[in-house]
Amino acid sequence: MNFLKTAAFACAATALAVATPAAAQMEPFEDYTPSEEVLELTVVKVDEGQFETYLAGLKETWVAGNEVAKKLGHIKSYAIWGVPYGDGSFNLMLTVTYPDTASLAPSKERYDAFMAEWGKEREAESNRTVIELYNKIRKIKGVYMLRRIDIKTD
């Protein structure tokens, strides 16, 4: 019995010893570079039978708003991702790519430019859609900020 415990401990210690130096050898900007752009990922669970309804709503709100933000140079791109298989906890992902972290900071200039293009009436319509439709047919499962890591190869 003690032999098995000793052997298991030795295996775990060896695995840790081998793994630790590998992690310690990576140096930022020498071995890998984090991208300047950041991706906002929203994970959504749309109720069964409501997928197309939600997409139609997104076209009028989220897509339209992102088109304005893209035209103004506030974002680089956006996308809607369907999840055809998985564990069932979500079935749709929304992504927005920002040029850099600074683009996420509050900015009266960006806000005013967006609102001048978007308009108060469209803002009110979008808010109604969220309250009257989205909140009834979907659940936001999480919102994440991602930064791509480019590992340098020889």
CNS distance restraints for C-alpha pairs under 8 A (distance, minus, plus):
assign (resid   1 and name CA) (resid   5 and name CA) 6.58 0.50 0.50
assign (resid   2 and name CA) (resid   6 and name CA) 6.05 0.50 0.50
assign (resid   3 and name CA) (resid   7 and name CA) 6.00 0.50 0.50
assign (resid   4 and name CA) (resid   8 and name CA) 6.04 0.50 0.50
assign (resid   5 and name CA) (resid   9 and name CA) 6.11 0.50 0.50
assign (resid   6 and name CA) (resid  10 and name CA) 6.08 0.50 0.50
assign (resid   7 and name CA) (resid  11 and name CA) 6.18 0.50 0.50
assign (resid   8 and name CA) (resid  12 and name CA) 6.22 0.50 0.50
assign (resid   9 and name CA) (resid  13 and name CA) 6.02 0.50 0.50
assign (resid  10 and name CA) (resid  14 and name CA) 6.04 0.50 0.50
assign (resid  11 and name CA) (resid  15 and name CA) 6.15 0.50 0.50
assign (resid  12 and name CA) (resid  16 and name CA) 6.19 0.50 0.50
assign (resid  13 and name CA) (resid  17 and name CA) 6.08 0.50 0.50
assign (resid  14 and name CA) (resid  18 and name CA) 6.14 0.50 0.50
assign (resid  15 and name CA) (resid  19 and name CA) 6.09 0.50 0.50
assign (resid  16 and name CA) (resid  20 and name CA) 5.91 0.50 0.50
assign (resid  17 and name CA) (resid  21 and name CA) 6.98 0.50 0.50
assign (resid  18 and name CA) (resid  22 and name CA) 7.06 0.50 0.50
assign (resid  19 and name CA) (resid  23 and name CA) 6.57 0.50 0.50
assign (resid  20 and name CA) (resid  24 and name CA) 6.28 0.50 0.50
assign (resid  21 and name CA) (resid  25 and name CA) 6.14 0.50 0.50
assign (resid  22 and name CA) (resid  26 and name CA) 7.31 0.50 0.50
assign (resid  26 and name CA) (resid  30 and name CA) 7.80 0.50 0.50
assign (resid  26 and name CA) (resid  31 and name CA) 5.63 0.50 0.50
assign (resid  26 and name CA) (resid  32 and name CA) 7.38 0.50 0.50
assign (resid  27 and name CA) (resid  31 and name CA) 5.23 0.50 0.50
assign (resid  27 and name CA) (resid  32 and name CA) 6.82 0.50 0.50
assign (resid  28 and name CA) (resid  32 and name CA) 5.29 0.50 0.50
assign (resid  28 and name CA) (resid  33 and name CA) 6.04 0.50 0.50
assign (resid  28 and name CA) (resid  34 and name CA) 7.81 0.50 0.50
assign (resid  29 and name CA) (resid  33 and name CA) 4.78 0.50 0.50
assign (resid  29 and name CA) (resid  34 and name CA) 7.68 0.50 0.50
assign (resid  30 and name CA) (resid 152 and name CA) 7.85 0.50 0.50
assign (resid  31 and name CA) (resid 151 and name CA) 6.11 0.50 0.50
assign (resid  31 and name CA) (resid 152 and name CA) 5.42 0.50 0.50
assign (resid  32 and name CA) (resid 149 and name CA) 6.63 0.50 0.50
assign (resid  32 and name CA) (resid 150 and name CA) 5.42 0.50 0.50
assign (resid  32 and name CA) (resid 151 and name CA) 4.15 0.50 0.50
assign (resid  32 and name CA) (resid 152 and name CA) 5.34 0.50 0.50
assign (resid  33 and name CA) (resid 149 and name CA) 5.81 0.50 0.50
assign (resid  33 and name CA) (resid 150 and name CA) 5.18 0.50 0.50
assign (resid  33 and name CA) (resid 151 and name CA) 6.48 0.50 0.50
assign (resid  33 and name CA) (resid 152 and name CA) 7.66 0.50 0.50
assign (resid  34 and name CA) (resid 147 and name CA) 6.53 0.50 0.50
assign (resid  34 and name CA) (resid 148 and name CA) 5.91 0.50 0.50
assign (resid  34 and name CA) (resid 149 and name CA) 4.53 0.50 0.50
assign (resid  34 and name CA) (resid 150 and name CA) 6.20 0.50 0.50
assign (resid  35 and name CA) (resid 147 and name CA) 6.06 0.50 0.50
assign (resid  35 and name CA) (resid 148 and name CA) 5.38 0.50 0.50
assign (resid  35 and name CA) (resid 149 and name CA) 6.18 0.50 0.50
assign (resid  35 and name CA) (resid 150 and name CA) 7.18 0.50 0.50
assign (resid  36 and name CA) (resid  99 and name CA) 6.75 0.50 0.50
assign (resid  36 and name CA) (resid 100 and name CA) 4.98 0.50 0.50
assign (resid  36 and name CA) (resid 101 and name CA) 7.12 0.50 0.50
assign (resid  36 and name CA) (resid 147 and name CA) 7.55 0.50 0.50
assign (resid  37 and name CA) (resid  97 and name CA) 6.83 0.50 0.50
assign (resid  37 and name CA) (resid  98 and name CA) 5.54 0.50 0.50
assign (resid  37 and name CA) (resid  99 and name CA) 4.44 0.50 0.50
assign (resid  37 and name CA) (resid 100 and name CA) 4.23 0.50 0.50
assign (resid  37 and name CA) (resid 101 and name CA) 6.85 0.50 0.50
assign (resid  37 and name CA) (resid 147 and name CA) 6.73 0.50 0.50
assign (resid  37 and name CA) (resid 148 and name CA) 7.81 0.50 0.50
assign (resid  38 and name CA) (resid  97 and name CA) 5.82 0.50 0.50
assign (resid  38 and name CA) (resid  98 and name CA) 5.33 0.50 0.50
assign (resid  38 and name CA) (resid  99 and name CA) 6.67 0.50 0.50
assign (resid  38 and name CA) (resid 100 and name CA) 5.81 0.50 0.50
assign (resid  38 and name CA) (resid 101 and name CA) 6.42 0.50 0.50
assign (resid  38 and name CA) (resid 145 and name CA) 6.66 0.50 0.50
assign (resid  38 and name CA) (resid 146 and name CA) 5.66 0.50 0.50
assign (resid  38 and name CA) (resid 147 and name CA) 4.89 0.50 0.50
assign (resid  38 and name CA) (resid 148 and name CA) 7.36 0.50 0.50
assign (resid  39 and name CA) (resid  95 and name CA) 6.51 0.50 0.50
assign (resid  39 and name CA) (resid  96 and name CA) 5.64 0.50 0.50
assign (resid  39 and name CA) (resid  97 and name CA) 4.43 0.50 0.50
assign (resid  39 and name CA) (resid  98 and name CA) 6.20 0.50 0.50
assign (resid  39 and name CA) (resid 145 and name CA) 5.67 0.50 0.50
assign (resid  39 and name CA) (resid 146 and name CA) 4.97 0.50 0.50
assign (resid  39 and name CA) (resid 147 and name CA) 6.33 0.50 0.50
assign (resid  40 and name CA) (resid  94 and name CA) 7.99 0.50 0.50
assign (resid  40 and name CA) (resid  95 and name CA) 5.48 0.50 0.50
assign (resid  40 and name CA) (resid  96 and name CA) 5.16 0.50 0.50
assign (resid  40 and name CA) (resid  97 and name CA) 6.37 0.50 0.50
assign (resid  40 and name CA) (resid  98 and name CA) 7.83 0.50 0.50
assign (resid  40 and name CA) (resid 143 and name CA) 7.08 0.50 0.50
assign (resid  40 and name CA) (resid 144 and name CA) 5.75 0.50 0.50
assign (resid  40 and name CA) (resid 145 and name CA) 4.63 0.50 0.50
assign (resid  40 and name CA) (resid 146 and name CA) 6.30 0.50 0.50
assign (resid  41 and name CA) (resid  93 and name CA) 6.72 0.50 0.50
assign (resid  41 and name CA) (resid  94 and name CA) 5.76 0.50 0.50
assign (resid  41 and name CA) (resid  95 and name CA) 4.68 0.50 0.50
assign (resid  41 and name CA) (resid  96 and name CA) 6.84 0.50 0.50
assign (resid  41 and name CA) (resid 143 and name CA) 5.61 0.50 0.50
assign (resid  41 and name CA) (resid 144 and name CA) 5.06 0.50 0.50
assign (resid  41 and name CA) (resid 145 and name CA) 6.23 0.50 0.50
assign (resid  41 and name CA) (resid 146 and name CA) 7.33 0.50 0.50
assign (resid  42 and name CA) (resid  93 and name CA) 5.55 0.50 0.50
assign (resid  42 and name CA) (resid  94 and name CA) 5.06 0.50 0.50
assign (resid  42 and name CA) (resid  95 and name CA) 6.43 0.50 0.50
assign (resid  42 and name CA) (resid 140 and name CA) 7.16 0.50 0.50
assign (resid  42 and name CA) (resid 141 and name CA) 7.60 0.50 0.50
assign (resid  42 and name CA) (resid 142 and name CA) 5.85 0.50 0.50
assign (resid  42 and name CA) (resid 143 and name CA) 4.41 0.50 0.50
assign (resid  42 and name CA) (resid 144 and name CA) 6.44 0.50 0.50
assign (resid  43 and name CA) (resid  90 and name CA) 6.57 0.50 0.50
assign (resid  43 and name CA) (resid  91 and name CA) 7.91 0.50 0.50
assign (resid  43 and name CA) (resid  92 and name CA) 6.24 0.50 0.50
assign (resid  43 and name CA) (resid  93 and name CA) 4.68 0.50 0.50
assign (resid  43 and name CA) (resid  94 and name CA) 6.66 0.50 0.50
assign (resid  43 and name CA) (resid 140 and name CA) 6.04 0.50 0.50
assign (resid  43 and name CA) (resid 141 and name CA) 5.30 0.50 0.50
assign (resid  43 and name CA) (resid 142 and name CA) 5.23 0.50 0.50
assign (resid  43 and name CA) (resid 143 and name CA) 6.31 0.50 0.50
assign (resid  44 and name CA) (resid  90 and name CA) 5.42 0.50 0.50
assign (resid  44 and name CA) (resid  91 and name CA) 6.34 0.50 0.50
assign (resid  44 and name CA) (resid  92 and name CA) 5.17 0.50 0.50
assign (resid  44 and name CA) (resid  93 and name CA) 5.89 0.50 0.50
assign (resid  44 and name CA) (resid  94 and name CA) 7.86 0.50 0.50
assign (resid  44 and name CA) (resid 138 and name CA) 6.73 0.50 0.50
assign (resid  44 and name CA) (resid 139 and name CA) 5.78 0.50 0.50
assign (resid  44 and name CA) (resid 140 and name CA) 4.63 0.50 0.50
assign (resid  44 and name CA) (resid 141 and name CA) 5.41 0.50 0.50
assign (resid  44 and name CA) (resid 142 and name CA) 7.35 0.50 0.50
assign (resid  45 and name CA) (resid  89 and name CA) 6.53 0.50 0.50
assign (resid  45 and name CA) (resid  90 and name CA) 4.15 0.50 0.50
assign (resid  45 and name CA) (resid  91 and name CA) 5.33 0.50 0.50
assign (resid  45 and name CA) (resid  92 and name CA) 6.38 0.50 0.50
assign (resid  45 and name CA) (resid 138 and name CA) 5.53 0.50 0.50
assign (resid  45 and name CA) (resid 139 and name CA) 5.24 0.50 0.50
assign (resid  45 and name CA) (resid 140 and name CA) 6.47 0.50 0.50
assign (resid  45 and name CA) (resid 141 and name CA) 6.70 0.50 0.50
assign (resid  46 and name CA) (resid  50 and name CA) 6.45 0.50 0.50
assign (resid  46 and name CA) (resid  51 and name CA) 6.03 0.50 0.50
assign (resid  46 and name CA) (resid  54 and name CA) 7.43 0.50 0.50
assign (resid  46 and name CA) (resid  90 and name CA) 7.25 0.50 0.50
assign (resid  46 and name CA) (resid  91 and name CA) 6.50 0.50 0.50
assign (resid  46 and name CA) (resid  92 and name CA) 7.17 0.50 0.50
assign (resid  46 and name CA) (resid 137 and name CA) 5.96 0.50 0.50
assign (resid  46 and name CA) (resid 138 and name CA) 4.30 0.50 0.50
assign (resid  46 and name CA) (resid 139 and name CA) 6.56 0.50 0.50
assign (resid  47 and name CA) (resid  51 and name CA) 7.05 0.50 0.50
assign (resid  47 and name CA) (resid 137 and name CA) 5.31 0.50 0.50
assign (resid  47 and name CA) (resid 138 and name CA) 5.74 0.50 0.50
assign (resid  50 and name CA) (resid  54 and name CA) 6.07 0.50 0.50
assign (resid  50 and name CA) (resid 137 and name CA) 6.51 0.50 0.50
assign (resid  51 and name CA) (resid  55 and name CA) 6.25 0.50 0.50
assign (resid  52 and name CA) (resid  56 and name CA) 6.10 0.50 0.50
assign (resid  53 and name CA) (resid  57 and name CA) 6.35 0.50 0.50
assign (resid  54 and name CA) (resid  58 and name CA) 6.13 0.50 0.50
assign (resid  54 and name CA) (resid 134 and name CA) 7.02 0.50 0.50
assign (resid  54 and name CA) (resid 137 and name CA) 7.48 0.50 0.50
assign (resid  54 and name CA) (resid 138 and name CA) 7.99 0.50 0.50
assign (resid  55 and name CA) (resid  59 and name CA) 6.19 0.50 0.50
assign (resid  56 and name CA) (resid  60 and name CA) 6.75 0.50 0.50
assign (resid  57 and name CA) (resid  61 and name CA) 6.29 0.50 0.50
assign (resid  57 and name CA) (resid  62 and name CA) 7.94 0.50 0.50
assign (resid  57 and name CA) (resid 129 and name CA) 7.24 0.50 0.50
assign (resid  57 and name CA) (resid 134 and name CA) 8.00 0.50 0.50
assign (resid  58 and name CA) (resid  62 and name CA) 4.86 0.50 0.50
assign (resid  58 and name CA) (resid  63 and name CA) 5.83 0.50 0.50
assign (resid  58 and name CA) (resid  64 and name CA) 7.98 0.50 0.50
assign (resid  59 and name CA) (resid  63 and name CA) 4.89 0.50 0.50
assign (resid  59 and name CA) (resid  64 and name CA) 6.22 0.50 0.50
assign (resid  60 and name CA) (resid  64 and name CA) 5.66 0.50 0.50
assign (resid  60 and name CA) (resid 126 and name CA) 7.85 0.50 0.50
assign (resid  61 and name CA) (resid  65 and name CA) 5.93 0.50 0.50
assign (resid  61 and name CA) (resid 126 and name CA) 5.56 0.50 0.50
assign (resid  61 and name CA) (resid 129 and name CA) 7.97 0.50 0.50
assign (resid  62 and name CA) (resid  66 and name CA) 6.07 0.50 0.50
assign (resid  63 and name CA) (resid  67 and name CA) 6.10 0.50 0.50
assign (resid  64 and name CA) (resid  68 and name CA) 6.51 0.50 0.50
assign (resid  65 and name CA) (resid  69 and name CA) 6.31 0.50 0.50
assign (resid  65 and name CA) (resid 118 and name CA) 7.15 0.50 0.50
assign (resid  66 and name CA) (resid  70 and name CA) 5.91 0.50 0.50
assign (resid  66 and name CA) (resid  75 and name CA) 7.70 0.50 0.50
assign (resid  66 and name CA) (resid  78 and name CA) 6.95 0.50 0.50
assign (resid  67 and name CA) (resid  71 and name CA) 6.07 0.50 0.50
assign (resid  68 and name CA) (resid  72 and name CA) 6.22 0.50 0.50
assign (resid  68 and name CA) (resid 114 and name CA) 6.92 0.50 0.50
assign (resid  68 and name CA) (resid 117 and name CA) 6.96 0.50 0.50
assign (resid  68 and name CA) (resid 118 and name CA) 6.99 0.50 0.50
assign (resid  69 and name CA) (resid  73 and name CA) 6.21 0.50 0.50
assign (resid  69 and name CA) (resid  74 and name CA) 5.06 0.50 0.50
assign (resid  69 and name CA) (resid  75 and name CA) 5.85 0.50 0.50
assign (resid  69 and name CA) (resid 114 and name CA) 6.65 0.50 0.50
assign (resid  70 and name CA) (resid  74 and name CA) 5.75 0.50 0.50
assign (resid  70 and name CA) (resid  75 and name CA) 4.98 0.50 0.50
assign (resid  70 and name CA) (resid  76 and name CA) 6.05 0.50 0.50
assign (resid  70 and name CA) (resid  77 and name CA) 6.61 0.50 0.50
assign (resid  72 and name CA) (resid 113 and name CA) 7.70 0.50 0.50
assign (resid  72 and name CA) (resid 114 and name CA) 7.44 0.50 0.50
assign (resid  74 and name CA) (resid  98 and name CA) 7.14 0.50 0.50
assign (resid  74 and name CA) (resid  99 and name CA) 7.83 0.50 0.50
assign (resid  74 and name CA) (resid 103 and name CA) 6.82 0.50 0.50
assign (resid  74 and name CA) (resid 110 and name CA) 7.38 0.50 0.50
assign (resid  75 and name CA) (resid  96 and name CA) 7.14 0.50 0.50
assign (resid  75 and name CA) (resid  97 and name CA) 5.99 0.50 0.50
assign (resid  75 and name CA) (resid  98 and name CA) 4.67 0.50 0.50
assign (resid  75 and name CA) (resid  99 and name CA) 6.31 0.50 0.50
assign (resid  75 and name CA) (resid 103 and name CA) 7.84 0.50 0.50
assign (resid  76 and name CA) (resid  96 and name CA) 7.71 0.50 0.50
assign (resid  76 and name CA) (resid  97 and name CA) 5.45 0.50 0.50
assign (resid  76 and name CA) (resid  98 and name CA) 5.57 0.50 0.50
assign (resid  76 and name CA) (resid  99 and name CA) 6.03 0.50 0.50
assign (resid  77 and name CA) (resid  96 and name CA) 5.89 0.50 0.50
assign (resid  77 and name CA) (resid  97 and name CA) 5.19 0.50 0.50
assign (resid  77 and name CA) (resid  98 and name CA) 7.40 0.50 0.50
assign (resid  78 and name CA) (resid  94 and name CA) 7.49 0.50 0.50
assign (resid  78 and name CA) (resid  95 and name CA) 5.34 0.50 0.50
assign (resid  78 and name CA) (resid  96 and name CA) 4.24 0.50 0.50
assign (resid  78 and name CA) (resid  97 and name CA) 6.01 0.50 0.50
assign (resid  79 and name CA) (resid  94 and name CA) 5.89 0.50 0.50
assign (resid  79 and name CA) (resid  95 and name CA) 5.20 0.50 0.50
assign (resid  79 and name CA) (resid  96 and name CA) 6.65 0.50 0.50
assign (resid  80 and name CA) (resid  92 and name CA) 7.22 0.50 0.50
assign (resid  80 and name CA) (resid  93 and name CA) 5.92 0.50 0.50
assign (resid  80 and name CA) (resid  94 and name CA) 4.73 0.50 0.50
assign (resid  80 and name CA) (resid  95 and name CA) 6.49 0.50 0.50
assign (resid  81 and name CA) (resid  92 and name CA) 5.63 0.50 0.50
assign (resid  81 and name CA) (resid  93 and name CA) 4.93 0.50 0.50
assign (resid  81 and name CA) (resid  94 and name CA) 6.20 0.50 0.50
assign (resid  81 and name CA) (resid  95 and name CA) 7.92 0.50 0.50
assign (resid  82 and name CA) (resid  91 and name CA) 6.03 0.50 0.50
assign (resid  82 and name CA) (resid  92 and name CA) 4.65 0.50 0.50
assign (resid  82 and name CA) (resid  93 and name CA) 6.49 0.50 0.50
assign (resid  83 and name CA) (resid  90 and name CA) 7.46 0.50 0.50
assign (resid  83 and name CA) (resid  91 and name CA) 4.68 0.50 0.50
assign (resid  83 and name CA) (resid  92 and name CA) 5.51 0.50 0.50
assign (resid  83 and name CA) (resid  93 and name CA) 7.50 0.50 0.50
assign (resid  84 and name CA) (resid  91 and name CA) 7.03 0.50 0.50
assign (resid  85 and name CA) (resid  91 and name CA) 7.84 0.50 0.50
assign (resid  86 and name CA) (resid  90 and name CA) 7.94 0.50 0.50
assign (resid  90 and name CA) (resid 141 and name CA) 7.19 0.50 0.50
assign (resid  98 and name CA) (resid 103 and name CA) 6.36 0.50 0.50
assign (resid  98 and name CA) (resid 104 and name CA) 7.52 0.50 0.50
assign (resid  99 and name CA) (resid 103 and name CA) 6.67 0.50 0.50
assign (resid 100 and name CA) (resid 104 and name CA) 7.61 0.50 0.50
assign (resid 101 and name CA) (resid 105 and name CA) 7.33 0.50 0.50
assign (resid 107 and name CA) (resid 111 and name CA) 6.12 0.50 0.50
assign (resid 108 and name CA) (resid 112 and name CA) 5.91 0.50 0.50
assign (resid 109 and name CA) (resid 113 and name CA) 6.17 0.50 0.50
assign (resid 110 and name CA) (resid 114 and name CA) 6.07 0.50 0.50
assign (resid 111 and name CA) (resid 115 and name CA) 6.07 0.50 0.50
assign (resid 112 and name CA) (resid 116 and name CA) 6.00 0.50 0.50
assign (resid 113 and name CA) (resid 117 and name CA) 6.48 0.50 0.50
assign (resid 114 and name CA) (resid 118 and name CA) 5.85 0.50 0.50
assign (resid 115 and name CA) (resid 119 and name CA) 5.17 0.50 0.50
assign (resid 115 and name CA) (resid 120 and name CA) 6.97 0.50 0.50
assign (resid 118 and name CA) (resid 122 and name CA) 6.34 0.50 0.50
assign (resid 118 and name CA) (resid 123 and name CA) 7.13 0.50 0.50
assign (resid 119 and name CA) (resid 123 and name CA) 6.36 0.50 0.50
assign (resid 120 and name CA) (resid 124 and name CA) 6.21 0.50 0.50
assign (resid 121 and name CA) (resid 125 and name CA) 6.29 0.50 0.50
assign (resid 122 and name CA) (resid 126 and name CA) 6.05 0.50 0.50
assign (resid 123 and name CA) (resid 127 and name CA) 6.19 0.50 0.50
assign (resid 124 and name CA) (resid 128 and name CA) 6.25 0.50 0.50
assign (resid 125 and name CA) (resid 129 and name CA) 6.26 0.50 0.50
assign (resid 126 and name CA) (resid 130 and name CA) 6.30 0.50 0.50
assign (resid 127 and name CA) (resid 131 and name CA) 6.29 0.50 0.50
assign (resid 128 and name CA) (resid 132 and name CA) 5.72 0.50 0.50
assign (resid 128 and name CA) (resid 133 and name CA) 7.85 0.50 0.50
assign (resid 129 and name CA) (resid 133 and name CA) 5.28 0.50 0.50
assign (resid 129 and name CA) (resid 134 and name CA) 6.47 0.50 0.50
assign (resid 130 and name CA) (resid 134 and name CA) 4.68 0.50 0.50
assign (resid 130 and name CA) (resid 135 and name CA) 6.02 0.50 0.50
assign (resid 131 and name CA) (resid 135 and name CA) 5.58 0.50 0.50
assign (resid 131 and name CA) (resid 136 and name CA) 7.85 0.50 0.50
assign (resid 132 and name CA) (resid 136 and name CA) 7.00 0.50 0.50
assign (resid 133 and name CA) (resid 137 and name CA) 6.46 0.50 0.50
assign (resid 134 and name CA) (resid 138 and name CA) 5.72 0.50 0.50
assign (resid 135 and name CA) (resid 139 and name CA) 7.06 0.50 0.50
